Amino acid sequence: MSNILEQFDHYLKADGPAAIVTREPLIPVEGADGVLFPSTFASGDGFPGGYNIDGDPNGENVALVDSVGSQANRIEPLFAEADHAALVPQVVITAGVKRINLLEAGHRAGDAIVRCSSLQQELHDAFKALLDGDATSLAKIAPTSLVFGVWDSRDTQAKMPRLIASTIRAYNVRKLTRSAQYWAGGSSNPVTVYDDENILGPIKDDKDRKERSTSGFTHVPATGSHGGIIAKGGIRRDATLALAALKLINAGSDADSTLKLRRYILGLALVAFTKLPGGYLRQGTILISDPDNQGKTDEVYANGSRKPFTVTHEEALKYAKDAAEAFGVGESREVPFDAEKAKADLAGKEAKSKAKKEKK
């Protein structure tokens, strides 16, 4: 086993690569000129809402197709699948009839659903230890928080950067709109049976029309809504495994324990990095590798030199299993959500807000 564990130690050395970087050209499943639908975002801070497109709307621009956070949330559940589940503790929070795996929690170990469970004190202590330079306890409870990043923003303020960052962008895009109207089989007018006075009576005013449309009792034309984009400059997924950040993870001052911990987290990171998320992003958007442009993955060093990265997912998985055994995977368990803790959390937040207003 020792030889297998040592095979990737060059990634952990000070003179080793600073990062592993991949650039993967993608195309819509329909073809390079197919329509795809990027993420939409709420308005705020001067942003009108909708697609996030930077640059000239009709010239050189960049559209965000899938964000870093979204990509992380797509990749992380990999560790709940059968072939990978034994690599990490399977921590499930139960709330009534719902069961939420920690791997599905948006903020990982810092998520409210975990903070307001019987794990609260244990996680508090783990985050405090992290602040003191020992990530062992957190790795025993939520090791993927060390891979995809975590911030205990509601309590200790402990923070770990993402080791894996993946983003999909489209370049020089043409923005489309679409309109829709339900029509009765070939007739020239939409169905208006509910406007019959003998059924619901005539529509009295705009308020009545809105209430009927909300309930599905009248037609509502949809015009000029988001119709996707065509990426004239191509689509690309850029992903980075930040080895320089991994080398900052410690298990206190014990060198042997630190090496075991770093190997364990490296194994998880390599498994995730070599099996990036599948092609389905959302309705109307399935992206696949561009058969005419396969892209490349490199080990990038601090001096700027590059070497091809050739580790396969199978090799990464074998290494990760051995590294996990050497480190000792934490306990899998099922813990209840504590409504009283949630209420106390909300009450504390309200009290702080009130005190802040009174101080002003």
Residue pairs with C-beta under 8 A, 6 or more apart in sequence:
1 322
1 325
1 326
4 318
4 319
4 322
5 263
5 319
5 322
5 323
5 326
7 319
8 263
8 266
8 270
8 311
8 319
9 263
10 16
10 17
11 17
11 20
11 243
11 246
11 266
12 243
12 246
12 247
12 259
12 262
12 263
12 266
14 247
16 243
16 301
17 243
17 299
17 300
17 301
17 307
18 242
18 243
18 244
18 300
18 301
18 302
19 240
19 241
19 242
19 243
19 244
19 299
19 300
20 240
20 241
20 243
20 273
20 297
20 298
20 299
20 300
20 309
21 238
21 239
21 240
21 241
21 297
21 298
21 300
22 237
22 238
22 239
22 240
22 273
22 276
22 295
22 296
22 297
22 298
22 309
23 236
23 237
23 238
23 295
23 296
23 297
24 236
24 237
24 238
24 239
24 276
24 289
24 295
25 234
25 235
25 236
25 289
25 290
25 293
25 294
25 295
26 168
26 235
26 236
26 237
26 287
26 288
26 289
26 290
27 34
27 234
27 235
27 287
27 288
27 289
27 290
28 34
28 35
28 36
28 235
28 285
28 286
28 287
28 288
29 279
29 286
29 287
29 288
32 234
32 290
33 230
34 230
35 176
35 227
35 228
35 229
35 230
35 284
36 65
36 170
36 228
36 229
36 230
36 231
36 235
36 284
36 285
36 287
37 226
37 228
37 229
37 281
37 282
37 283
37 284
37 285
38 51
38 52
38 53
38 63
38 64
38 65
38 66
38 170
38 228
38 229
38 285
39 51
39 52
39 64
39 65
39 66
39 67
39 70
39 282
40 49
40 50
40 51
40 226
41 47
41 49
41 50
41 51
41 52
42 49
43 49
50 226
51 63
51 64
51 175
51 226
51 229
52 63
52 64
53 61
53 62
53 63
53 64
53 173
53 175
53 229
54 61
54 62
54 63
55 61
55 62
57 175
59 172
60 171
60 172
60 233
61 171
61 172
61 173
62 169
62 170
62 171
63 169
63 170
63 171
63 173
63 229
63 231
64 167
64 168
64 169
65 168
65 169
65 170
65 235
65 281
65 285
65 287
66 74
66 167
66 168
66 281
67 167
68 162
68 165
68 166
68 167
69 106
71 165
71 166
71 167
71 168
71 239
71 276
71 277
72 148
72 149
72 162
72 164
72 165
72 166
73 106
74 277
75 148
75 164
75 166
75 272
75 276
75 277
76 103
76 104
76 108
76 144
76 147
76 148
76 272
77 101
77 103
77 104
78 84
78 271
78 272
78 275
79 85
79 87
79 88
79 103
79 144
79 268
79 271
79 272
80 90
80 101
80 103
80 104
83 317
84 271
84 317
86 321
86 324
86 329
87 267
87 268
87 271
87 320
87 321
87 324
87 329
88 103
88 143
88 144
88 268
88 324
88 329
88 330
89 140
89 141
89 142
89 143
89 329
89 330
89 331
89 332
89 333
90 101
90 103
90 332
91 101
91 102
91 114
91 119
91 141
91 142
91 332
91 333
91 334
91 335
92 99
92 100
92 101
92 102
92 333
92 334
92 335
93 99
93 100
93 102
93 105
93 113
93 114
93 117
93 119
93 334
93 335
93 336
93 337
94 100
94 334
94 335
94 336
94 337
95 113
95 336
95 337
99 334
100 113
102 108
102 109
102 111
102 114
102 142
103 144
105 111
105 113
105 114
107 150
107 151
108 114
108 142
108 144
108 145
108 148
108 149
108 150
109 123
109 126
109 127
109 138
109 141
109 142
109 145
109 150
109 152
110 145
110 150
110 151
110 152
110 153
110 154
112 154
112 342
112 345
113 337
114 120
114 123
114 142
115 123
115 154
115 155
115 341
115 345
116 337
116 338
116 339
116 341
116 342
116 345
117 335
117 336
117 337
117 338
117 341
118 335
118 336
118 338
119 141
119 335
120 338
120 341
122 137
122 141
123 138
123 141
123 142
123 152
124 155
124 156
125 137
126 137
126 138
126 140
126 141
127 138
127 152
127 155
127 156
127 158
128 156
128 158
129 135
129 136
129 137
129 138
130 137
130 138
130 156
130 158
130 160
131 156
131 158
132 252
133 250
133 252
133 253
134 250
134 251
134 252
135 146
135 160
135 249
135 250
135 251
135 261
136 251
136 252
136 257
136 261
138 145
138 146
138 150
139 146
139 261
139 264
139 265
139 327
139 330
140 328
140 329
140 330
140 331
141 330
142 150
143 264
143 265
143 268
143 330
144 268
145 160
146 160
146 163
146 249
146 265
147 162
147 163
147 164
147 265
147 268
147 269
147 272
148 162
148 163
148 164
148 272
149 160
149 161
149 162
149 163
150 158
150 159
150 160
151 157
151 158
151 159
151 160
152 158
152 159
154 345
160 249
161 242
161 245
162 242
162 245
163 241
163 242
163 243
163 245
163 246
163 265
163 269
164 239
164 240
164 241
164 242
164 269
164 272
164 273
165 239
165 240
165 242
166 237
166 238
166 239
166 240
166 276
166 277
167 237
167 238
167 239
168 235
168 236
168 237
168 238
168 281
168 287
169 235
169 236
169 238
170 229
170 231
170 233
170 234
170 235
171 231
171 232
171 233
171 234
171 235
171 236
172 231
172 232
172 233
173 229
173 230
173 231
173 232
173 233
174 229
174 230
174 232
175 227
175 229
176 227
176 228
176 229
176 230
177 224
177 225
177 226
177 227
178 222
178 225
178 226
178 227
178 228
179 221
179 222
179 223
179 224
179 225
180 221
180 222
180 223
180 225
181 190
181 219
181 221
181 222
182 190
182 191
182 219
183 189
183 190
183 191
184 190
184 191
190 219
191 219
192 218
192 219
193 199
194 200
194 212
194 217
194 218
195 202
195 203
195 218
200 212
200 217
203 209
203 212
203 218
209 218
212 218
213 219
213 220
228 284
228 285
234 290
235 287
236 295
237 276
237 287
239 273
239 276
241 269
241 270
241 273
244 302
246 262
246 265
246 266
246 269
247 262
249 258
249 261
249 262
249 265
250 258
250 261
251 257
251 258
251 260
251 261
252 258
260 323
260 326
260 327
261 327
263 323
263 326
263 327
264 320
264 323
264 324
264 326
264 327
266 323
267 316
267 319
267 320
267 321
267 322
267 323
267 324
268 320
268 324
270 311
270 316
270 319
270 320
271 313
271 316
271 317
271 320
273 316
274 311
274 312
274 313
274 316
275 313
279 286
279 287
279 288
280 286
281 287
289 295
296 308
297 308
297 309
298 306
298 307
298 308
298 309
299 306
299 307
299 308
299 309
300 306
301 307
